[in-house]
Amino acid sequence: MPRKAKEWTVQEAGLDIKELLEAVRSNGPQKIVDPVRGVFLVSQVDSGQKPSIVDFLVNGHIDE
């Protein structure tokens, strides 16, 4: 189960990237705080409709 915290240190994020990504998916955007470089926001973006394998096989490419 992913943690519910919305803020991570660089060390925490680096040690368990899978947990960070699961927290983003389950709980929304997460912050990674780096005291030197600043704050990074990690969020999930829907990539839209998945390409059709049929289009790829028939046309040899996927039309976007």
FIVOVO-679047 format. One record per residue (C-alpha): y, x, z. Coordinates in steps of 0.1 Angstrom, whole numbers, plus 5000, padded with zeros to 4 digits. Example, Ala and Ser with C-alpha at 12.3 -4.5 7.8 and 13.67 -1.06 7.14 Angstrom:
2
<site c2="4955" c1="5123" c3="5078"/>
<site c2="4989" c1="5137" c3="5071"/>
This chain:
64
<site c2="5000" c1="5000" c3="5000"/>
<site c2="5033" c1="5015" c3="4990"/>
<site c2="5059" c1="5021" c3="5017"/>
<site c2="5089" c1="4998" c3="5018"/>
<site c2="5116" c1="5024" c3="5023"/>
<site c2="5142" c1="5025" c3="4996"/>
<site c2="5153" c1="5061" c3="5003"/>
<site c2="5132" c1="5093" c3="4999"/>
<site c2="5139" c1="5130" c3="5004"/>
<site c2="5131" c1="5153" c3="4975"/>
<site c2="5102" c1="5166" c3="4994"/>
<site c2="5087" c1="5132" c3="5000"/>
<site c2="5091" c1="5121" c3="4964"/>
<site c2="5076" c1="5154" c3="4952"/>
<site c2="5046" c1="5152" c3="4975"/>
<site c2="5036" c1="5116" c3="4965"/>
<site c2="5051" c1="5106" c3="4931"/>
<site c2="5024" c1="5079" c3="4927"/>
<site c2="5035" c1="5063" c3="4959"/>
<site c2="5071" c1="5065" c3="4948"/>
<site c2="5064" c1="5048" c3="4915"/>
<site c2="5043" c1="5021" c3="4932"/>
<site c2="5072" c1="5015" c3="4956"/>
<site c2="5095" c1="5011" c3="4926"/>
<site c2="5071" c1="4986" c3="4910"/>
<site c2="5066" c1="4966" c3="4942"/>
<site c2="5099" c1="4968" c3="4960"/>
<site c2="5125" c1="4976" c3="4934"/>
<site c2="5148" c1="5007" c3="4928"/>
<site c2="5143" c1="5037" c3="4951"/>
<site c2="5167" c1="5065" c3="4959"/>
<site c2="5158" c1="5101" c3="4960"/>
<site c2="5184" c1="5121" c3="4981"/>
<site c2="5189" c1="5157" c3="4973"/>
<site c2="5215" c1="5173" c3="4995"/>
<site c2="5225" c1="5198" c3="4968"/>
<site c2="5223" c1="5178" c3="4936"/>
<site c2="5231" c1="5143" c3="4948"/>
<site c2="5214" c1="5109" c3="4948"/>
<site c2="5190" c1="5099" c3="4921"/>
<site c2="5180" c1="5062" c3="4915"/>
<site c2="5145" c1="5055" c3="4902"/>
<site c2="5139" c1="5021" c3="4887"/>
<site c2="5115" c1="5004" c3="4864"/>
<site c2="5126" c1="4991" c3="4830"/>
<site c2="5105" c1="4967" c3="4810"/>
<site c2="5096" c1="4985" c3="4777"/>
<site c2="5095" c1="4952" c3="4759"/>
<site c2="5067" c1="4939" c3="4737"/>
<site c2="5038" c1="4962" c3="4734"/>
<site c2="5031" c1="4975" c3="4698"/>
<site c2="5003" c1="4957" c3="4679"/>
<site c2="4972" c1="4978" c3="4672"/>
<site c2="4966" c1="4955" c3="4642"/>
<site c2="5000" c1="4964" c3="4627"/>
<site c2="4992" c1="5001" c3="4632"/>
<site c2="4958" c1="4998" c3="4616"/>
<site c2="4969" c1="4977" c3="4587"/>
<site c2="5003" c1="4995" c3="4579"/>
<site c2="4995" c1="5030" c3="4593"/>
<site c2="5026" c1="5026" c3="4616"/>
<site c2="5043" c1="5002" c3="4640"/>
<site c2="5074" c1="4984" c3="4628"/>
<site c2="5101" c1="4983" c3="4655"/>
